[in-house]
Structures are given as C-alpha cells and as structure tokens.
Amino acid sequence: MCGTWPSYWALELFPKWLLLRETDICAASSLPLHPLPIYLSINGLALFLLFSWLWKQNKLPAGFLFWLYWAVYAFSRFFLEYFRDSNAVGSISIFSFPQIMTIVIFCLALIAISILFFTQKYSNVKMRHAGSE
C-alpha cells in the first residue's frame, strides 16, 4: 500500500479523472529521484532574501515587486520542474502541466510589469505638463 489516507479520502471529493491512481504514485518509487521539495525550499528562501533586500531599497513603483516576484518565481520553477518525476504529473508535448502554468504566470507578470511602467511613465509625463502650466 503506497498511498496515504488523504489520497483515499480525496477519492470521494474530486472527480476520478483529476486524481492519480495509486499505481501512478508508486510507479517511480524504485527509481532514485531528486529531492525536489528541498530544491523548492531553497528557491523560496533565496527569493525571500532577494525580495526582502529589494523591499528595503524602496525605490520601485507600487506593485512592481509583487509582479517581479511572480515572474522570477515562475522562471525558476519552470526549470526546477525538470527534476520532478514525469509520471507524477501529466504533460503536453515536451512540457509538463506545471511548466505550462509557469509560462502563463510568467507572461502575465511581464504584461503587468509593462503596464505598471507604462502607467508610471504616463503619470510622470502628465504631472510634468500640469506643473508647467
């Protein structure tokens, strides 16, 4: 018996197509795997330290750090997903579902950052014109 009690309890709550079978979970148990949770924890700690330092600088427009965090997190998570067991999650072509989600998050973060800079630049131009009158 490879699964834990939450996986059996979840079978009653979620649709069958959404859940992994017990054989899917146990399929790679005999293979050596990278300790992905440790890598993700180190990634999270490094991002926390980096963005704590950036927060103290306090020279960035409002919302910029929030979207920059999501962009950097998505970028790093995309590459960390290559260490995940490919049997644990589905895939489309060469990318796994989590990698596709990180591509979407990265693109949304870049769009939000560009909107922030565009509105910041536009508001600065507008304020300069108002001050010259």
N, C-alpha and C positions, 0 to 999 in steps of 0.2 A: 504494500500500500504506500504509494508515493505522495499523494496529496495530503493536505491538512484539512481540518474541519471547516475553515471558512470556504474552501473551494467546494465542499459538498453542500454547505448551507447556501452558497450563491447559486447553485443549480436551480433552486426553487424561485429565485428572484429575477434572473435575467434570461433572455431568450437563449435557446440552445446554440444557435449559430455564433453567438458572441463569446462563448466560453471555450477554453481549451479543454480537450479531453485529457484524462489522467495519463494516457499514453503519450500525448504531446509534451506534457510537463516532464515526464520521466525519460523521454527519448534520448536526451544527451547526458544523462546523469553519469554514464560511464566515461564520458569524454572530459579531458581537462578543459576548464573554462577560465577566462579572465575574470577577476573579481570586479565586475562592472559596478556594483554598489560602492565599492571603495573608490574607484575612479570618479564616479559621480559625486561622492562626498568631497573628494579633494578638489574637484572642479567647482563645486558650490562654495567651499571655503576660500578658494583663490578668487572667485568672483566677488564674494563678500568683502574680502580685504581690499580688492581693487576698487570696488564701488564705494566702500566706506572712505577710502582716501579721496576719491573724486568728489564725494559729497562734501567733505571738509573744504575742498577748494572753493566751492560755492560761486563759481563764475559761469555757470551754464544756465541756459534758459529753463524755465519750469517745464517739467515733463521730459526733458532730454535724457536724463539719467535713467528714467523708467524705461523708455524705449530702447536706449542703448544697451541696457541690461538684457532685454529680451533678444536683441539682435546678437549680442555676444554669446548669450546662453544657447540660443538656437544653433549658432555656428559651431560651438564646442560640442554640443550634444549630438549634432549630425555626425561628427567624426567618432565620438565615443560609441555610437550605435553600431559601428562596425565590429566591436568586440562582443556584442550581445549574441547569444545563441540564436541562430537563424530559425530554428524550429519553434522558438517561443513566441514569435510574432509573425504575422503574415507579411507578404511583400508584393510589390508591383514592380516588375522588371528587375532592375538591379538594386532598387531602394526598398527598405522596409517601411512599414506604415509610420513608425515614429520618425524616420528620416523625412518622409514626405510632410509630416506635420511640422517638423522643424524648418523645412524650406518655406512653408506657408507662413509660419511665425516670423521668420527672418525677413521675408518680403513685406509683411505687414509692418514690422518695426522700421524698416527702411523707408516705407511710404510715410509713416507717422513722423519720423525724424525729418524727412524732407518737408513735410507740411509745417512742422514746427519752425524750421529755419526760414521757410518762405513767409509765414505769417510774422515771424520776428523781424525779418528784413523789411517787410511791407509796413509794419507798425513803426519801425525806426524811420523809414522814409516819410511816412505820413506825419510823424511828430516833428521832423526837421522842417517840412513845408509849413506846418502850423506855427512853428516858432519863428519863421522868417517873415510872417505877415504882421 
